Amino acid sequence: GWQLVAHAAQLNAPGDHIVTSIGRVPLLVVRGEPEADAPQGRLRALHNVCRHRAGPLAECDGRGARSLVCRYHGWSYTLDGRLRGAPEMHDAADFDVATVRLPQAQVAEWQGLVFAALAPAMGFADFVDGVDARLPQGLADYRFERRISYEIGCNWKVYVDNFLEGYHLPRVHPRLN
């Protein structure tokens, strides 16, 4: 399904990118160069895996990249995921740079938030249908502060369930009660 991956402010200009993942699929969400039908540049959620030997194309969020380059063997890609160059591959039999592209996930921007999906069960419009009516105010004025990620050694469903219920607060977190 659709997952929140970034705030649009993190992806303002061409080459701005964030590194994220959906499940175990590493993604690189990047703002492309301006196009006639996308003057600000199109957002793309590219698989953050080089097509050659699966090295990462980016290891951290960044600004203003002109291309995406694998540090393992130097294969470089355009901001829309097309292979631009592959060192020492010019003599490889049946190798055509024009046929190599990074796989893409779907991406959508809504109210200053960026969402991605590998294989969504529903279209993005259906996913956010009716949410605007339930918000006391829009989200466009909110600003990105920071992202904090950490791994926890537990069953994620139990963790989320524990987070969503307040039954344990009086005993475990009395100051939050």
CNS distance restraints for C-alpha pairs under 8 A (distance, minus, plus):
assign (resid   1 and name CA) (resid 117 and name CA) 5.49 0.50 0.50
assign (resid   1 and name CA) (resid 118 and name CA) 7.19 0.50 0.50
assign (resid   1 and name CA) (resid 119 and name CA) 6.66 0.50 0.50
assign (resid   1 and name CA) (resid 120 and name CA) 4.49 0.50 0.50
assign (resid   1 and name CA) (resid 121 and name CA) 5.96 0.50 0.50
assign (resid   1 and name CA) (resid 122 and name CA) 7.58 0.50 0.50
assign (resid   2 and name CA) (resid 115 and name CA) 6.04 0.50 0.50
assign (resid   2 and name CA) (resid 116 and name CA) 5.48 0.50 0.50
assign (resid   2 and name CA) (resid 117 and name CA) 4.62 0.50 0.50
assign (resid   2 and name CA) (resid 118 and name CA) 7.96 0.50 0.50
assign (resid   2 and name CA) (resid 120 and name CA) 6.25 0.50 0.50
assign (resid   2 and name CA) (resid 124 and name CA) 7.45 0.50 0.50
assign (resid   2 and name CA) (resid 127 and name CA) 7.71 0.50 0.50
assign (resid   3 and name CA) (resid  22 and name CA) 7.40 0.50 0.50
assign (resid   3 and name CA) (resid 115 and name CA) 5.23 0.50 0.50
assign (resid   3 and name CA) (resid 116 and name CA) 5.41 0.50 0.50
assign (resid   3 and name CA) (resid 117 and name CA) 6.21 0.50 0.50
assign (resid   4 and name CA) (resid 113 and name CA) 7.10 0.50 0.50
assign (resid   4 and name CA) (resid 114 and name CA) 6.00 0.50 0.50
assign (resid   4 and name CA) (resid 115 and name CA) 4.39 0.50 0.50
assign (resid   4 and name CA) (resid 116 and name CA) 6.63 0.50 0.50
assign (resid   5 and name CA) (resid  20 and name CA) 6.72 0.50 0.50
assign (resid   5 and name CA) (resid 113 and name CA) 7.93 0.50 0.50
assign (resid   5 and name CA) (resid 114 and name CA) 5.82 0.50 0.50
assign (resid   5 and name CA) (resid 115 and name CA) 5.40 0.50 0.50
assign (resid   5 and name CA) (resid 116 and name CA) 6.54 0.50 0.50
assign (resid   6 and name CA) (resid  10 and name CA) 6.84 0.50 0.50
assign (resid   6 and name CA) (resid  18 and name CA) 7.39 0.50 0.50
assign (resid   6 and name CA) (resid 113 and name CA) 6.16 0.50 0.50
assign (resid   6 and name CA) (resid 114 and name CA) 5.06 0.50 0.50
assign (resid   6 and name CA) (resid 115 and name CA) 7.05 0.50 0.50
assign (resid   7 and name CA) (resid  11 and name CA) 7.49 0.50 0.50
assign (resid   7 and name CA) (resid 112 and name CA) 5.97 0.50 0.50
assign (resid   7 and name CA) (resid 113 and name CA) 4.62 0.50 0.50
assign (resid   7 and name CA) (resid 114 and name CA) 5.71 0.50 0.50
assign (resid   7 and name CA) (resid 143 and name CA) 7.77 0.50 0.50
assign (resid   7 and name CA) (resid 144 and name CA) 5.99 0.50 0.50
assign (resid   8 and name CA) (resid  12 and name CA) 6.57 0.50 0.50
assign (resid   8 and name CA) (resid 109 and name CA) 7.33 0.50 0.50
assign (resid   8 and name CA) (resid 112 and name CA) 5.03 0.50 0.50
assign (resid   8 and name CA) (resid 113 and name CA) 5.44 0.50 0.50
assign (resid   8 and name CA) (resid 114 and name CA) 5.93 0.50 0.50
assign (resid   9 and name CA) (resid 112 and name CA) 7.36 0.50 0.50
assign (resid   9 and name CA) (resid 143 and name CA) 7.46 0.50 0.50
assign (resid   9 and name CA) (resid 144 and name CA) 6.79 0.50 0.50
assign (resid  10 and name CA) (resid  16 and name CA) 6.98 0.50 0.50
assign (resid  10 and name CA) (resid  17 and name CA) 7.26 0.50 0.50
assign (resid  10 and name CA) (resid  18 and name CA) 7.37 0.50 0.50
assign (resid  10 and name CA) (resid 144 and name CA) 7.63 0.50 0.50
assign (resid  11 and name CA) (resid  15 and name CA) 7.99 0.50 0.50
assign (resid  11 and name CA) (resid  16 and name CA) 4.94 0.50 0.50
assign (resid  11 and name CA) (resid  17 and name CA) 5.97 0.50 0.50
assign (resid  11 and name CA) (resid  18 and name CA) 7.65 0.50 0.50
assign (resid  11 and name CA) (resid  30 and name CA) 6.81 0.50 0.50
assign (resid  11 and name CA) (resid  31 and name CA) 5.89 0.50 0.50
assign (resid  11 and name CA) (resid  63 and name CA) 7.96 0.50 0.50
assign (resid  12 and name CA) (resid  16 and name CA) 6.58 0.50 0.50
assign (resid  12 and name CA) (resid  31 and name CA) 7.24 0.50 0.50
assign (resid  13 and name CA) (resid  31 and name CA) 6.38 0.50 0.50
assign (resid  13 and name CA) (resid  32 and name CA) 7.98 0.50 0.50
assign (resid  13 and name CA) (resid  40 and name CA) 7.37 0.50 0.50
assign (resid  13 and name CA) (resid  41 and name CA) 7.58 0.50 0.50
assign (resid  13 and name CA) (resid  63 and name CA) 7.64 0.50 0.50
assign (resid  13 and name CA) (resid  64 and name CA) 6.74 0.50 0.50
assign (resid  14 and name CA) (resid  30 and name CA) 7.67 0.50 0.50
assign (resid  14 and name CA) (resid  31 and name CA) 4.92 0.50 0.50
assign (resid  14 and name CA) (resid  32 and name CA) 4.95 0.50 0.50
assign (resid  14 and name CA) (resid  33 and name CA) 5.14 0.50 0.50
assign (resid  14 and name CA) (resid  34 and name CA) 7.41 0.50 0.50
assign (resid  14 and name CA) (resid  40 and name CA) 7.83 0.50 0.50
assign (resid  14 and name CA) (resid  41 and name CA) 6.30 0.50 0.50
assign (resid  14 and name CA) (resid  64 and name CA) 5.93 0.50 0.50
assign (resid  14 and name CA) (resid  65 and name CA) 7.41 0.50 0.50
assign (resid  14 and name CA) (resid  66 and name CA) 7.87 0.50 0.50
assign (resid  15 and name CA) (resid  30 and name CA) 6.15 0.50 0.50
assign (resid  15 and name CA) (resid  31 and name CA) 5.52 0.50 0.50
assign (resid  15 and name CA) (resid  32 and name CA) 6.10 0.50 0.50
assign (resid  15 and name CA) (resid  33 and name CA) 7.51 0.50 0.50
assign (resid  15 and name CA) (resid  62 and name CA) 7.88 0.50 0.50
assign (resid  15 and name CA) (resid  63 and name CA) 5.89 0.50 0.50
assign (resid  15 and name CA) (resid  64 and name CA) 4.09 0.50 0.50
assign (resid  15 and name CA) (resid  65 and name CA) 4.14 0.50 0.50
assign (resid  15 and name CA) (resid  66 and name CA) 5.79 0.50 0.50
assign (resid  15 and name CA) (resid  67 and name CA) 7.41 0.50 0.50
assign (resid  15 and name CA) (resid  79 and name CA) 6.81 0.50 0.50
assign (resid  16 and name CA) (resid  30 and name CA) 5.76 0.50 0.50
assign (resid  16 and name CA) (resid  31 and name CA) 5.68 0.50 0.50
assign (resid  16 and name CA) (resid  61 and name CA) 7.83 0.50 0.50
assign (resid  16 and name CA) (resid  62 and name CA) 5.69 0.50 0.50
assign (resid  16 and name CA) (resid  63 and name CA) 4.05 0.50 0.50
assign (resid  16 and name CA) (resid  64 and name CA) 5.02 0.50 0.50
assign (resid  16 and name CA) (resid  65 and name CA) 6.42 0.50 0.50
assign (resid  17 and name CA) (resid  28 and name CA) 6.58 0.50 0.50
assign (resid  17 and name CA) (resid  29 and name CA) 5.41 0.50 0.50
assign (resid  17 and name CA) (resid  30 and name CA) 4.22 0.50 0.50
assign (resid  17 and name CA) (resid  31 and name CA) 6.52 0.50 0.50
assign (resid  17 and name CA) (resid  61 and name CA) 5.61 0.50 0.50
assign (resid  17 and name CA) (resid  62 and name CA) 5.36 0.50 0.50
assign (resid  17 and name CA) (resid  63 and name CA) 6.29 0.50 0.50
assign (resid  17 and name CA) (resid  65 and name CA) 7.92 0.50 0.50
assign (resid  18 and name CA) (resid  28 and name CA) 5.78 0.50 0.50
assign (resid  18 and name CA) (resid  29 and name CA) 5.37 0.50 0.50
assign (resid  18 and name CA) (resid  30 and name CA) 6.68 0.50 0.50
assign (resid  18 and name CA) (resid  60 and name CA) 6.80 0.50 0.50
assign (resid  18 and name CA) (resid  61 and name CA) 4.24 0.50 0.50
assign (resid  18 and name CA) (resid  62 and name CA) 6.50 0.50 0.50
assign (resid  19 and name CA) (resid  26 and name CA) 7.53 0.50 0.50
assign (resid  19 and name CA) (resid  27 and name CA) 5.99 0.50 0.50
assign (resid  19 and name CA) (resid  28 and name CA) 4.78 0.50 0.50
assign (resid  19 and name CA) (resid  29 and name CA) 6.58 0.50 0.50
assign (resid  19 and name CA) (resid  48 and name CA) 7.77 0.50 0.50
assign (resid  19 and name CA) (resid  58 and name CA) 6.90 0.50 0.50
assign (resid  19 and name CA) (resid  59 and name CA) 6.76 0.50 0.50
assign (resid  19 and name CA) (resid  60 and name CA) 5.73 0.50 0.50
assign (resid  19 and name CA) (resid  61 and name CA) 5.55 0.50 0.50
assign (resid  20 and name CA) (resid  26 and name CA) 6.06 0.50 0.50
assign (resid  20 and name CA) (resid  27 and name CA) 5.23 0.50 0.50
assign (resid  20 and name CA) (resid  28 and name CA) 6.32 0.50 0.50
assign (resid  20 and name CA) (resid  29 and name CA) 7.67 0.50 0.50
assign (resid  21 and name CA) (resid  25 and name CA) 5.35 0.50 0.50
assign (resid  21 and name CA) (resid  26 and name CA) 4.25 0.50 0.50
assign (resid  21 and name CA) (resid  27 and name CA) 5.04 0.50 0.50
assign (resid  22 and name CA) (resid  26 and name CA) 6.67 0.50 0.50
assign (resid  22 and name CA) (resid  27 and name CA) 7.31 0.50 0.50
assign (resid  22 and name CA) (resid 117 and name CA) 7.63 0.50 0.50
assign (resid  22 and name CA) (resid 118 and name CA) 7.55 0.50 0.50
assign (resid  25 and name CA) (resid  47 and name CA) 7.24 0.50 0.50
assign (resid  26 and name CA) (resid  47 and name CA) 5.93 0.50 0.50
assign (resid  26 and name CA) (resid  48 and name CA) 5.31 0.50 0.50
assign (resid  26 and name CA) (resid  49 and name CA) 7.20 0.50 0.50
assign (resid  27 and name CA) (resid  45 and name CA) 6.17 0.50 0.50
assign (resid  27 and name CA) (resid  46 and name CA) 5.59 0.50 0.50
assign (resid  27 and name CA) (resid  47 and name CA) 4.54 0.50 0.50
assign (resid  27 and name CA) (resid  48 and name CA) 4.69 0.50 0.50
assign (resid  27 and name CA) (resid  49 and name CA) 7.98 0.50 0.50
assign (resid  28 and name CA) (resid  44 and name CA) 7.99 0.50 0.50
assign (resid  28 and name CA) (resid  45 and name CA) 5.64 0.50 0.50
assign (resid  28 and name CA) (resid  46 and name CA) 5.17 0.50 0.50
assign (resid  28 and name CA) (resid  47 and name CA) 6.06 0.50 0.50
assign (resid  28 and name CA) (resid  48 and name CA) 5.11 0.50 0.50
assign (resid  28 and name CA) (resid  58 and name CA) 7.25 0.50 0.50
assign (resid  29 and name CA) (resid  43 and name CA) 6.88 0.50 0.50
assign (resid  29 and name CA) (resid  44 and name CA) 5.52 0.50 0.50
assign (resid  29 and name CA) (resid  45 and name CA) 4.25 0.50 0.50
assign (resid  29 and name CA) (resid  46 and name CA) 6.14 0.50 0.50
assign (resid  30 and name CA) (resid  43 and name CA) 5.69 0.50 0.50
assign (resid  30 and name CA) (resid  44 and name CA) 5.46 0.50 0.50
assign (resid  30 and name CA) (resid  45 and name CA) 6.56 0.50 0.50
assign (resid  30 and name CA) (resid  46 and name CA) 7.69 0.50 0.50
assign (resid  30 and name CA) (resid  79 and name CA) 6.92 0.50 0.50
assign (resid  31 and name CA) (resid  41 and name CA) 5.75 0.50 0.50
assign (resid  31 and name CA) (resid  42 and name CA) 5.65 0.50 0.50
assign (resid  31 and name CA) (resid  43 and name CA) 4.58 0.50 0.50
assign (resid  31 and name CA) (resid  44 and name CA) 6.54 0.50 0.50
assign (resid  31 and name CA) (resid  79 and name CA) 7.38 0.50 0.50
assign (resid  32 and name CA) (resid  41 and name CA) 4.70 0.50 0.50
assign (resid  32 and name CA) (resid  42 and name CA) 5.13 0.50 0.50
assign (resid  32 and name CA) (resid  43 and name CA) 6.17 0.50 0.50
assign (resid  32 and name CA) (resid  44 and name CA) 7.36 0.50 0.50
assign (resid  32 and name CA) (resid  79 and name CA) 5.30 0.50 0.50
assign (resid  32 and name CA) (resid  80 and name CA) 6.25 0.50 0.50
assign (resid  33 and name CA) (resid  40 and name CA) 7.54 0.50 0.50
assign (resid  33 and name CA) (resid  41 and name CA) 4.80 0.50 0.50
assign (resid  33 and name CA) (resid  42 and name CA) 7.11 0.50 0.50
assign (resid  33 and name CA) (resid  79 and name CA) 7.29 0.50 0.50
assign (resid  34 and name CA) (resid  38 and name CA) 5.89 0.50 0.50
assign (resid  34 and name CA) (resid  39 and name CA) 4.60 0.50 0.50
assign (resid  34 and name CA) (resid  40 and name CA) 5.30 0.50 0.50
assign (resid  34 and name CA) (resid  41 and name CA) 4.01 0.50 0.50
assign (resid  34 and name CA) (resid  42 and name CA) 7.12 0.50 0.50
assign (resid  35 and name CA) (resid  39 and name CA) 5.22 0.50 0.50
assign (resid  35 and name CA) (resid  40 and name CA) 7.61 0.50 0.50
assign (resid  35 and name CA) (resid  41 and name CA) 6.12 0.50 0.50
assign (resid  35 and name CA) (resid  42 and name CA) 7.63 0.50 0.50
assign (resid  38 and name CA) (resid  42 and name CA) 5.74 0.50 0.50
assign (resid  43 and name CA) (resid 107 and name CA) 6.95 0.50 0.50
assign (resid  43 and name CA) (resid 108 and name CA) 7.84 0.50 0.50
assign (resid  44 and name CA) (resid  80 and name CA) 6.93 0.50 0.50
assign (resid  44 and name CA) (resid 104 and name CA) 7.17 0.50 0.50
assign (resid  44 and name CA) (resid 105 and name CA) 7.64 0.50 0.50
assign (resid  44 and name CA) (resid 106 and name CA) 7.45 0.50 0.50
assign (resid  44 and name CA) (resid 107 and name CA) 6.23 0.50 0.50
assign (resid  45 and name CA) (resid 104 and name CA) 5.61 0.50 0.50
assign (resid  45 and name CA) (resid 105 and name CA) 5.22 0.50 0.50
assign (resid  45 and name CA) (resid 106 and name CA) 6.40 0.50 0.50
assign (resid  45 and name CA) (resid 107 and name CA) 5.95 0.50 0.50
assign (resid  45 and name CA) (resid 116 and name CA) 6.77 0.50 0.50
assign (resid  46 and name CA) (resid  81 and name CA) 6.74 0.50 0.50
assign (resid  46 and name CA) (resid 102 and name CA) 6.19 0.50 0.50
assign (resid  46 and name CA) (resid 103 and name CA) 5.95 0.50 0.50
assign (resid  46 and name CA) (resid 104 and name CA) 4.45 0.50 0.50
assign (resid  46 and name CA) (resid 105 and name CA) 6.20 0.50 0.50
assign (resid  47 and name CA) (resid 102 and name CA) 6.16 0.50 0.50
assign (resid  47 and name CA) (resid 103 and name CA) 5.55 0.50 0.50
assign (resid  47 and name CA) (resid 104 and name CA) 5.87 0.50 0.50
assign (resid  47 and name CA) (resid 105 and name CA) 7.25 0.50 0.50
assign (resid  48 and name CA) (resid  56 and name CA) 5.47 0.50 0.50
assign (resid  48 and name CA) (resid  57 and name CA) 5.58 0.50 0.50
assign (resid  48 and name CA) (resid  58 and name CA) 6.87 0.50 0.50
assign (resid  49 and name CA) (resid  54 and name CA) 4.81 0.50 0.50
assign (resid  49 and name CA) (resid  55 and name CA) 5.53 0.50 0.50
assign (resid  49 and name CA) (resid  56 and name CA) 4.88 0.50 0.50
assign (resid  49 and name CA) (resid  57 and name CA) 6.19 0.50 0.50
assign (resid  49 and name CA) (resid 102 and name CA) 7.65 0.50 0.50
assign (resid  50 and name CA) (resid  54 and name CA) 4.57 0.50 0.50
assign (resid  50 and name CA) (resid  55 and name CA) 5.22 0.50 0.50
assign (resid  50 and name CA) (resid  56 and name CA) 6.13 0.50 0.50
assign (resid  50 and name CA) (resid  57 and name CA) 6.30 0.50 0.50
assign (resid  50 and name CA) (resid  70 and name CA) 6.29 0.50 0.50
assign (resid  50 and name CA) (resid  75 and name CA) 7.46 0.50 0.50
assign (resid  50 and name CA) (resid 102 and name CA) 7.38 0.50 0.50
assign (resid  51 and name CA) (resid 100 and name CA) 7.64 0.50 0.50
assign (resid  51 and name CA) (resid 101 and name CA) 7.73 0.50 0.50
assign (resid  51 and name CA) (resid 102 and name CA) 6.78 0.50 0.50
assign (resid  52 and name CA) (resid  75 and name CA) 7.69 0.50 0.50
assign (resid  55 and name CA) (resid  70 and name CA) 6.16 0.50 0.50
assign (resid  55 and name CA) (resid  71 and name CA) 7.33 0.50 0.50
assign (resid  55 and name CA) (resid  72 and name CA) 6.17 0.50 0.50
assign (resid  56 and name CA) (resid  70 and name CA) 6.16 0.50 0.50
assign (resid  56 and name CA) (resid  71 and name CA) 7.67 0.50 0.50
assign (resid  57 and name CA) (resid  68 and name CA) 5.82 0.50 0.50
assign (resid  57 and name CA) (resid  69 and name CA) 5.51 0.50 0.50
assign (resid  57 and name CA) (resid  70 and name CA) 4.64 0.50 0.50
assign (resid  57 and name CA) (resid  71 and name CA) 7.13 0.50 0.50
assign (resid  58 and name CA) (resid  68 and name CA) 7.27 0.50 0.50
assign (resid  58 and name CA) (resid  69 and name CA) 7.73 0.50 0.50
assign (resid  58 and name CA) (resid  70 and name CA) 7.61 0.50 0.50
assign (resid  66 and name CA) (resid  78 and name CA) 7.51 0.50 0.50
assign (resid  66 and name CA) (resid  79 and name CA) 7.15 0.50 0.50
assign (resid  67 and name CA) (resid  76 and name CA) 6.60 0.50 0.50
assign (resid  67 and name CA) (resid  77 and name CA) 5.73 0.50 0.50
assign (resid  67 and name CA) (resid  78 and name CA) 5.00 0.50 0.50
assign (resid  67 and name CA) (resid  79 and name CA) 5.69 0.50 0.50
assign (resid  68 and name CA) (resid  76 and name CA) 5.52 0.50 0.50
assign (resid  68 and name CA) (resid  77 and name CA) 5.01 0.50 0.50
assign (resid  68 and name CA) (resid  78 and name CA) 6.31 0.50 0.50
assign (resid  68 and name CA) (resid  79 and name CA) 6.68 0.50 0.50
assign (resid  69 and name CA) (resid  74 and name CA) 5.84 0.50 0.50
assign (resid  69 and name CA) (resid  75 and name CA) 5.73 0.50 0.50
assign (resid  69 and name CA) (resid  76 and name CA) 4.26 0.50 0.50
assign (resid  69 and name CA) (resid  77 and name CA) 6.31 0.50 0.50
assign (resid  70 and name CA) (resid  74 and name CA) 5.01 0.50 0.50
assign (resid  70 and name CA) (resid  75 and name CA) 5.43 0.50 0.50
assign (resid  70 and name CA) (resid  76 and name CA) 6.37 0.50 0.50
assign (resid  71 and name CA) (resid  75 and name CA) 7.90 0.50 0.50
assign (resid  73 and name CA) (resid  87 and name CA) 7.46 0.50 0.50
assign (resid  74 and name CA) (resid  86 and name CA) 6.77 0.50 0.50
assign (resid  74 and name CA) (resid  87 and name CA) 6.58 0.50 0.50
assign (resid  75 and name CA) (resid  83 and name CA) 7.44 0.50 0.50
assign (resid  75 and name CA) (resid  84 and name CA) 7.63 0.50 0.50
assign (resid  75 and name CA) (resid  85 and name CA) 5.70 0.50 0.50
assign (resid  75 and name CA) (resid  86 and name CA) 4.56 0.50 0.50
assign (resid  75 and name CA) (resid  87 and name CA) 6.55 0.50 0.50
assign (resid  76 and name CA) (resid  83 and name CA) 6.05 0.50 0.50
assign (resid  76 and name CA) (resid  84 and name CA) 5.39 0.50 0.50
assign (resid  76 and name CA) (resid  85 and name CA) 5.24 0.50 0.50
assign (resid  76 and name CA) (resid  86 and name CA) 6.63 0.50 0.50
assign (resid  77 and name CA) (resid  81 and name CA) 5.59 0.50 0.50
assign (resid  77 and name CA) (resid  82 and name CA) 5.32 0.50 0.50
assign (resid  77 and name CA) (resid  83 and name CA) 4.35 0.50 0.50
assign (resid  77 and name CA) (resid  84 and name CA) 4.86 0.50 0.50
assign (resid  77 and name CA) (resid  85 and name CA) 7.00 0.50 0.50
assign (resid  78 and name CA) (resid  82 and name CA) 5.33 0.50 0.50
assign (resid  78 and name CA) (resid  83 and name CA) 6.45 0.50 0.50
assign (resid  78 and name CA) (resid  84 and name CA) 6.03 0.50 0.50
assign (resid  81 and name CA) (resid 101 and name CA) 5.42 0.50 0.50
assign (resid  81 and name CA) (resid 102 and name CA) 4.95 0.50 0.50
assign (resid  81 and name CA) (resid 103 and name CA) 7.67 0.50 0.50
assign (resid  82 and name CA) (resid  98 and name CA) 7.34 0.50 0.50
assign (resid  82 and name CA) (resid 100 and name CA) 6.35 0.50 0.50
assign (resid  82 and name CA) (resid 101 and name CA) 4.55 0.50 0.50
assign (resid  82 and name CA) (resid 102 and name CA) 6.57 0.50 0.50
assign (resid  83 and name CA) (resid  97 and name CA) 5.94 0.50 0.50
assign (resid  83 and name CA) (resid  98 and name CA) 6.83 0.50 0.50
assign (resid  83 and name CA) (resid  99 and name CA) 7.99 0.50 0.50
assign (resid  83 and name CA) (resid 100 and name CA) 5.55 0.50 0.50
assign (resid  83 and name CA) (resid 101 and name CA) 5.74 0.50 0.50
assign (resid  83 and name CA) (resid 102 and name CA) 7.73 0.50 0.50
assign (resid  84 and name CA) (resid  97 and name CA) 6.96 0.50 0.50
assign (resid  85 and name CA) (resid  97 and name CA) 7.00 0.50 0.50
assign (resid  86 and name CA) (resid  90 and name CA) 7.73 0.50 0.50
assign (resid  86 and name CA) (resid  97 and name CA) 7.65 0.50 0.50
assign (resid  89 and name CA) (resid  95 and name CA) 7.46 0.50 0.50
assign (resid  90 and name CA) (resid  95 and name CA) 7.72 0.50 0.50
assign (resid  96 and name CA) (resid 100 and name CA) 7.29 0.50 0.50
assign (resid 104 and name CA) (resid 118 and name CA) 7.98 0.50 0.50
assign (resid 105 and name CA) (resid 116 and name CA) 6.54 0.50 0.50
assign (resid 105 and name CA) (resid 117 and name CA) 5.75 0.50 0.50
assign (resid 105 and name CA) (resid 118 and name CA) 4.78 0.50 0.50
assign (resid 105 and name CA) (resid 119 and name CA) 7.41 0.50 0.50
assign (resid 106 and name CA) (resid 116 and name CA) 5.45 0.50 0.50
assign (resid 106 and name CA) (resid 117 and name CA) 5.19 0.50 0.50
assign (resid 106 and name CA) (resid 118 and name CA) 6.26 0.50 0.50
assign (resid 106 and name CA) (resid 119 and name CA) 7.59 0.50 0.50
assign (resid 107 and name CA) (resid 114 and name CA) 7.11 0.50 0.50
assign (resid 107 and name CA) (resid 115 and name CA) 5.63 0.50 0.50
assign (resid 107 and name CA) (resid 116 and name CA) 4.30 0.50 0.50
assign (resid 107 and name CA) (resid 117 and name CA) 6.51 0.50 0.50
assign (resid 108 and name CA) (resid 114 and name CA) 5.81 0.50 0.50
assign (resid 108 and name CA) (resid 115 and name CA) 5.26 0.50 0.50
assign (resid 108 and name CA) (resid 116 and name CA) 6.39 0.50 0.50
assign (resid 108 and name CA) (resid 124 and name CA) 7.03 0.50 0.50
assign (resid 109 and name CA) (resid 113 and name CA) 5.58 0.50 0.50
assign (resid 109 and name CA) (resid 114 and name CA) 4.48 0.50 0.50
assign (resid 109 and name CA) (resid 115 and name CA) 6.25 0.50 0.50
assign (resid 110 and name CA) (resid 114 and name CA) 6.45 0.50 0.50
assign (resid 110 and name CA) (resid 115 and name CA) 7.89 0.50 0.50
assign (resid 111 and name CA) (resid 138 and name CA) 7.06 0.50 0.50
assign (resid 111 and name CA) (resid 139 and name CA) 5.47 0.50 0.50
assign (resid 111 and name CA) (resid 140 and name CA) 4.97 0.50 0.50
assign (resid 112 and name CA) (resid 139 and name CA) 6.80 0.50 0.50
assign (resid 112 and name CA) (resid 140 and name CA) 5.24 0.50 0.50
assign (resid 112 and name CA) (resid 142 and name CA) 7.94 0.50 0.50
assign (resid 122 and name CA) (resid 126 and name CA) 6.38 0.50 0.50
assign (resid 122 and name CA) (resid 127 and name CA) 6.54 0.50 0.50
assign (resid 123 and name CA) (resid 127 and name CA) 6.35 0.50 0.50
assign (resid 124 and name CA) (resid 128 and name CA) 6.41 0.50 0.50
assign (resid 125 and name CA) (resid 129 and name CA) 5.79 0.50 0.50
assign (resid 128 and name CA) (resid 132 and name CA) 7.79 0.50 0.50
assign (resid 130 and name CA) (resid 134 and name CA) 6.90 0.50 0.50
assign (resid 131 and name CA) (resid 135 and name CA) 6.52 0.50 0.50
assign (resid 132 and name CA) (resid 138 and name CA) 7.16 0.50 0.50
assign (resid 154 and name CA) (resid 158 and name CA) 7.64 0.50 0.50
assign (resid 154 and name CA) (resid 159 and name CA) 7.04 0.50 0.50
assign (resid 155 and name CA) (resid 159 and name CA) 6.42 0.50 0.50
assign (resid 156 and name CA) (resid 160 and name CA) 6.12 0.50 0.50
assign (resid 157 and name CA) (resid 161 and name CA) 6.02 0.50 0.50
assign (resid 158 and name CA) (resid 162 and name CA) 6.03 0.50 0.50
assign (resid 159 and name CA) (resid 163 and name CA) 6.22 0.50 0.50
assign (resid 160 and name CA) (resid 164 and name CA) 6.20 0.50 0.50
assign (resid 161 and name CA) (resid 165 and name CA) 6.37 0.50 0.50
assign (resid 162 and name CA) (resid 166 and name CA) 7.81 0.50 0.50
assign (resid 168 and name CA) (resid 172 and name CA) 5.90 0.50 0.50
assign (resid 168 and name CA) (resid 173 and name CA) 7.49 0.50 0.50
assign (resid 169 and name CA) (resid 173 and name CA) 4.72 0.50 0.50
assign (resid 169 and name CA) (resid 174 and name CA) 5.88 0.50 0.50
assign (resid 169 and name CA) (resid 176 and name CA) 6.72 0.50 0.50
assign (resid 169 and name CA) (resid 177 and name CA) 5.58 0.50 0.50
assign (resid 170 and name CA) (resid 174 and name CA) 4.57 0.50 0.50
assign (resid 170 and name CA) (resid 175 and name CA) 7.99 0.50 0.50
assign (resid 170 and name CA) (resid 176 and name CA) 7.83 0.50 0.50
assign (resid 170 and name CA) (resid 177 and name CA) 5.52 0.50 0.50
assign (resid 173 and name CA) (resid 177 and name CA) 6.64 0.50 0.50
